[in-house]
Amino acid sequence: MPFEPANLPDATATGLSWRPATMEDLENWAGLIARTAAAEHPVWYEKRGDLVHILESVKNPAETSTLLGLDSDGVARAYGRIAKNPDGDKATGTACVDPAWQQRGIGSAVLLWQEGQVRTRFQADQAAGHTTAPPRLRIQTEEQHEHQATLLMGHGYGAVRWFNEMHRSLSTDLPHVPLGEGLELRTLDQIFFEPVRQAHNDAFRDHWGSEPRDEESWRFTIEEPTARHDLSAVVIDSATGEVAGYQLTSFDPDSARDRGYKEGYTELLGVRRAYRGRGIAQALLSDAMNRYASAGMEVASLDVDSANPTGALELYLGMGYEPVNRSMTWEKML
């Protein structure tokens, strides 16, 4: 059951023409996001390389999963997209509106388009036998962006989960946590990409909102433009060669310029269930901090679900991390 890019916002009401994004829009699209970020100062925002990955997605074709609003000069002023795994029980949404074009109802128009596309996407997946779940849309915002919270609450969304951004200064004494017998720490290499994907799916089976990463989504994770494989690591079971745990790091030079300090960001940290309780997470974090410091970085950072079932918040606090910012996930059943 194909689904079409229907439900486009009204051009007359919004003052913008609307269509899906294409590769020809990359610079225009990235420029919109950068202008918005310069005014709103998010912790992270999508860059050109991220947009290429979005347009390359097979699961979420750009023709039906992306939306650009263009002014009369062809300048991108608003953007929205949705993403969903075929067998998933939720879709996620991302959007932004040029600061000069806010307070005109455009954010609401994009949100309504996202909801319409999510309903249609769920109908298609249900008809294909991929899922029986009712349509659900989740959107992430930072606590500082009150205008986004106001918009979402006005459309019936509720905050269902909170996350903490945490920092650890690298100027103080760094921990050195050795691994236990039979475990070996290795720098991330291409030969580990697929084993780490499998380890990730095992490690995050009990995490709220997490879905298994397939080859496409994992490729986008591993090939993310700011990924730093030299600062990432895996822990190997010496007896079996199995990946017991891993940490994936990114470094964004644009963020370093905007925020005034260089930070190594732990994108993902996971330990397989069978290996928990052996200090692997602490060893990976210790190794990461020392790698970051050696690379000239000043801060180690990460995000954690405030209700993580593995006790991750306590782990990070024990390693010297401190909360500096909060974000939340909003949800609406459609």
C-alpha positions in Angstrom: 0.0 0.0 0.0 2.0 3.1 -1.2 1.5 6.4 0.5 1.7 9.8 -1.1 3.0 13.2 0.1 -0.5 14.4 0.7 -1.8 16.8 3.3 0.6 19.5 2.2 0.3 22.8 4.2 -1.7 25.6 2.6 0.5 27.8 0.5 -1.8 30.8 0.8 -2.1 30.6 4.6 1.6 30.0 5.2 3.1 32.2 2.4 5.3 29.3 1.4 5.3 26.7 -1.3 5.7 23.1 -0.1 7.3 20.0 -1.5 9.6 17.1 -0.5 13.4 17.7 -0.2 15.8 16.6 -2.9 19.6 16.4 -3.2 19.5 19.7 -5.0 18.2 21.3 -1.8 21.1 20.3 0.4 22.7 23.7 0.7 19.4 25.6 1.0 18.1 23.1 3.5 21.3 23.0 5.7 21.3 26.8 5.6 17.8 27.0 7.1 18.8 24.6 9.9 22.0 26.6 10.6 20.1 29.9 10.7 17.6 28.5 13.2 20.4 27.0 15.3 22.2 30.3 15.4 19.1 31.8 17.0 18.0 29.0 19.2 21.4 27.4 20.3 20.4 23.8 20.4 22.9 21.3 21.8 23.0 19.6 18.4 21.6 20.2 15.0 21.6 18.4 11.6 24.4 19.3 9.2 24.7 18.7 5.4 26.1 15.1 5.9 23.1 14.2 8.1 20.7 15.5 5.4 22.4 13.3 2.8 21.7 10.3 4.9 18.1 11.3 5.3 17.7 11.6 1.5 19.4 8.2 1.0 17.0 6.3 3.3 15.1 3.4 1.8 12.8 2.9 4.8 11.8 6.5 4.9 11.8 7.8 1.3 12.3 11.6 1.0 9.3 11.9 -1.3 6.9 11.0 1.5 9.0 11.6 4.6 10.4 15.1 4.1 8.9 18.5 3.6 10.4 21.9 2.7 8.6 25.3 2.7 10.1 27.8 0.3 9.5 31.5 0.0 8.9 33.3 -3.3 12.7 33.6 -3.8 13.2 29.8 -3.3 14.8 30.2 0.1 14.0 27.4 2.5 12.0 28.8 5.5 10.6 25.6 7.1 11.3 21.9 7.2 9.8 18.8 8.6 10.4 15.1 8.4 9.2 11.8 9.9 11.0 8.5 10.4 9.6 5.0 11.2 10.7 1.4 11.1 8.2 -0.7 9.2 7.6 -2.9 12.2 8.0 -0.2 14.8 5.2 1.0 17.2 6.1 4.7 16.8 7.3 7.4 14.4 9.6 10.2 15.2 9.3 13.8 14.0 11.9 16.6 13.4 11.2 20.1 12.2 12.3 23.7 12.3 11.1 27.1 11.2 13.3 30.1 10.2 13.4 32.5 13.1 12.2 35.3 10.8 9.1 33.3 9.8 8.0 32.1 13.3 4.8 33.1 14.9 2.9 32.7 11.6 1.3 29.3 12.2 3.9 27.6 10.1 5.1 25.3 12.9 1.5 24.1 13.4 1.2 23.5 9.6 4.3 21.4 9.6 3.2 19.4 12.6 -0.2 18.7 11.1 1.6 17.5 7.9 3.7 15.2 10.1 0.7 13.8 11.8 -1.0 13.1 8.5 2.0 11.3 7.1 2.4 9.3 10.2 -1.2 8.1 10.0 -0.8 7.1 6.4 2.5 5.4 7.1 1.0 3.3 9.9 -1.9 2.4 7.6 0.6 1.2 5.0 2.6 -0.8 7.5 -0.5 -2.4 9.0 -1.8 -3.3 5.6 1.5 -5.0 4.8 1.4 -7.0 8.0 4.4 -5.2 9.6 2.7 -4.0 12.7 -0.7 -3.9 14.5 0.3 -0.9 16.6 -1.9 2.3 16.5 -0.2 5.4 15.1 2.0 7.3 17.5 4.3 10.3 17.0 7.2 11.2 19.2 9.1 14.5 19.1 12.2 15.5 21.1 12.8 19.0 22.3 15.2 20.7 24.7 13.9 22.2 27.9 15.2 25.7 26.9 13.0 25.8 23.8 9.7 26.8 25.5 8.1 27.9 22.3 8.3 24.3 21.0 6.8 22.9 24.2 3.9 25.4 23.8 3.3 24.4 20.3 3.3 20.7 21.1 1.0 21.0 24.2 -1.4 23.1 22.1 -1.7 20.2 19.7 -2.3 17.6 22.4 1.2 16.3 23.1 2.4 15.3 26.5 5.9 14.9 27.8 6.6 11.2 28.5 10.3 11.0 29.1 13.1 13.3 30.3 16.8 13.1 29.4 19.9 14.7 31.0 22.8 16.0 29.1 25.9 15.4 31.3 29.4 16.8 31.2 32.6 15.7 32.8 35.6 18.1 32.9 38.8 16.6 31.6 41.0 19.1 33.4 40.8 17.2 36.7 42.3 13.8 37.5 41.0 11.2 35.1 40.0 7.7 36.2 41.8 4.6 35.0 39.5 1.6 35.3 41.1 -1.7 34.2 39.1 -4.5 32.6 38.7 -7.8 34.3 40.4 -11.0 33.3 39.3 -12.4 29.9 38.3 -9.0 28.5 40.2 -6.9 26.0 39.7 -3.3 24.9 40.2 -2.4 21.2 39.8 0.7 19.2 36.7 0.6 16.9 37.6 -0.7 13.5 35.5 -1.6 10.4 35.6 -5.3 11.3 33.6 -4.6 14.4 30.8 -2.6 12.8 28.4 -5.5 12.4 29.3 -7.2 15.7 28.8 -3.9 17.5 25.4 -3.5 15.8 24.3 -6.9 17.1 25.7 -6.1 20.6 23.8 -2.8 20.5 20.5 -4.5 19.7 21.1 -6.9 22.6 22.2 -4.2 25.0 19.2 -1.9 24.3 16.5 -4.5 24.3 15.3 -3.3 27.7 15.6 0.5 27.0 12.5 2.7 26.6 11.8 3.7 23.1 14.7 1.7 21.6 14.1 -0.4 18.5 16.6 -2.8 16.8 18.9 -1.1 14.4 18.9 -2.6 10.9 21.8 -2.3 8.5 20.6 1.0 7.0 20.1 2.8 10.3 23.3 1.4 11.7 25.2 2.5 8.6 23.9 6.0 9.2 25.0 5.8 12.8 28.5 4.6 12.0 29.0 6.9 9.1 27.6 10.0 10.8 29.8 12.9 9.7 31.1 13.7 13.1 31.8 10.1 14.1 35.3 9.6 15.5 36.2 5.9 15.3 39.7 6.6 16.7 38.0 7.8 20.0 35.5 4.9 20.1 36.2 1.5 21.6 34.9 -2.1 21.9 35.4 -4.6 24.7 36.0 -8.2 23.4 35.6 -11.4 25.2 39.0 -13.0 24.7 37.7 -16.5 24.8 34.9 -16.2 22.3 35.7 -13.0 20.3 32.3 -11.7 21.1 31.7 -7.9 21.6 30.8 -7.5 25.2 30.5 -3.7 25.2 31.2 -0.6 23.2 31.2 3.1 23.1 30.8 5.3 20.0 32.1 8.8 20.1 31.6 11.9 17.9 33.3 15.3 17.8 31.7 18.3 16.1 34.1 21.1 15.4 31.2 23.4 14.7 29.8 22.7 18.1 33.2 23.4 19.6 33.2 26.9 18.0 29.6 27.6 19.0 29.9 26.4 22.6 33.4 27.6 23.3 35.0 24.3 24.3 35.9 21.0 22.6 33.9 18.0 23.8 34.1 14.3 23.0 30.5 13.1 22.9 29.6 9.5 23.8 26.8 8.8 21.3 26.2 5.3 22.4 27.4 3.2 25.3 26.2 -0.4 25.7 27.0 -3.6 27.5 25.5 -6.9 26.6 23.3 -8.4 29.2 25.5 -11.4 29.8 28.4 -9.2 30.6 26.8 -6.6 32.9 28.1 -6.2 36.4 31.8 -6.6 35.4 32.8 -2.9 35.3 32.8 -2.8 31.5 30.9 0.5 31.2 33.2 2.2 33.7 36.3 0.9 31.8 34.8 2.2 28.5 34.1 5.6 30.0 37.5 5.8 31.6 39.1 4.9 28.3 37.0 7.5 26.5 38.0 10.3 28.9 41.6 9.6 28.4 41.3 9.4 24.6 39.5 12.7 24.6 42.0 14.4 26.8 44.9 13.1 24.6 43.1 14.5 21.6 43.0 18.0 23.1 39.4 18.0 24.3 38.2 19.7 27.4 34.9 18.0 28.2 33.4 14.5 28.0 29.7 14.6 27.4 26.7 12.3 26.9 23.0 12.0 27.3 21.1 9.7 29.6 17.5 8.7 30.0 16.5 9.8 33.5 14.6 6.5 34.1 17.2 4.2 32.4 16.6 0.7 33.9 20.3 -0.1 34.0 21.1 2.6 36.6 23.1 4.6 34.0 22.5 7.9 35.7 24.1 6.7 38.9 27.0 5.3 36.9 27.7 8.6 35.2 27.4 10.5 38.4 29.9 8.1 40.0 32.3 8.8 37.1 32.2 12.5 37.7 29.6 13.6 35.1 27.2 16.4 36.1 23.8 17.3 34.5 23.9 20.5 32.5 20.8 20.5 30.3 17.6 18.6 30.0 15.5 17.5 27.0 12.2 15.7 26.8 10.3 13.4 24.5 6.7 14.4 23.7 4.1 11.9 22.5 0.7 11.9 20.9 -1.5 8.9 19.9 -2.9 9.7 16.5 
